[in-house]
Amino acid sequence: MKKFRFIILFFIILNSIEAQQVQWASKLIKYSSDLGGKQFGIKRILGKPDVFPQGGYSANAWSPKKALDGREVIIVGFEKAQLVKQIAVFENLNAGCVVAISVSTDGEKFQSVWFRKLDYKTPVYKHTLNLDRAYYFGRKRRKIQEVPNVFNPGIEHIILDTAVSGVIAVKVEFNFALLPGQKQVDAIGISDTETPIEVTINSKSEFENLSVSQKVELQDLIPSSICISEDGKKLFTSINVNDKEEIISFTNQNGNWTNKTIETGLNTGDYYNFIDVINPDFLIKGGSNYKLGSNETGFELFKFSNERYQLEGQIKIPAYSNYGDFADITCTNDGKILIVAIETDFTQGGVDLYFTTKKEDGTYGMLQNMGKTLNSASDEFTPQLLSDGKTLLFASNGFSTLGNYDLFLSYRQDDTWKNWSEPINLGTKINTPEFDGQPFYDETNEILYYLTAVDGINQINKIKISKELLFKKN
């Protein structure tokens, strides 16, 4: 009996020794520059990485003012004091500019623990004023123009010669003149071991067991939207016809989409026409004229009557405004809750997901943001709320992806519609290094349809995925 207890105790001690304790910066103590705003600002450096493991340009990372050829300093704090053997700096653009690291056990006095050795042979780079001013001040809707100079993301793993106990703050010094091109910093982490701090995409292992997705053949047309009837027998998409997006439909014939039909009665918009929601009672389409200050949204409601969908009028939401040219919408089966993807003054950064509730008189209330867990400093759009009213599919480039916009899954946690689970990436069988968006789940046949880009050209893919795997488990 004593021997058995000793063995258990041995393994407990062994696991505690091998377990890596990792913390991410949780507060800002001091910093040398901040562009301000929700995108690219200094607060984007807090918490776990949003851009890694893929790295690259992102509104969810800190863009220092002197990122092209200057020096910057940042001091961050951590929630708990801990033993530190490793400090990791996640540089998602042109890594290799960290020049010094210091740590503190009281938040005031700092001890130097690492510095980069430079000599006269180390090159430094100067920028062109016009280019930089265009980068920093040529903004559109608070967004900084992208300068795709050099990519080269990386993680600076600083291994200390001697571990330091009780660390609560870390100072990181940068010299951005060491490398050409733009720079961004995603996160700062500390660990009590030498094992490199790595980041993985938040996904489900079951998604990697799915079959390979297949292209939906649509007579060589280039689609820009996707919507499937409730019985899975009719597919609606939009294609460009004489500089106008027009809705067309196909009928499922033994697994093949045939009988191409131009949906003349639905092409009411001057330029953009697409269906976002369809069920046996009504459909919602976008592309109508949107007038600022009119409460009009550009989305039209069609009711099903006499074997056809008849226009009821525009959906109106008080104080509706959208900075972008596009918007997306989804809703509960009864239409009482609408979810809209737009960019407003209350956005977390880019395009966000909002909800509105239908009142007793049949009108909708003000839009409310669906929260920071679901909305990032980048874009969240093309949502689809499934029939349980709790499972949400959407596209985003604001969380760790495979390289571009990916498809994600999130679950509603309560009846406020503001609390959602951490978004789950749908994995490599669905998402690609290129664009993936516009998810639409056919619940009858348990098939997920979505838009994906192949060599920059849109196509519709489909993949078999069970409701058991996709839906929220109560």
Beta strands, then each sheet from edge to edge (+ up, - down):
strand 1: 22-24
strand 2: 27-31
strand 3: 71-93
strand 4: 98-104
strand 5: 111-115
strand 6: 154-175
strand 7: 184-191
strand 8: 214-215
strand 9: 227-228
strand 10: 234-241
strand 11: 244-253
strand 12: 256-262
strand 13: 274-278
strand 14: 282-286
strand 15: 296-305
strand 16: 308-316
strand 17: 328-331
strand 18: 337-342
strand 19: 352-357
strand 20: 368-369
strand 21: 380-385
strand 22: 391-396
strand 23: 406-411
strand 24: 424-425
strand 25: 436-442
strand 26: 447-454
strand 27: 457-464
sheet 1: 1+ 7- 3+ 2-
sheet 2: 1+ 7- 3+ 6- 4+ 5-
sheet 3: 8+ 27- 26+ 25-
sheet 4: 9+ 10- 11+ 12-
sheet 5: 13+ 14- 15+ 16-
sheet 6: 17+ 18- 19+ 20-
sheet 7: 21+ 22- 23+ 24-
end
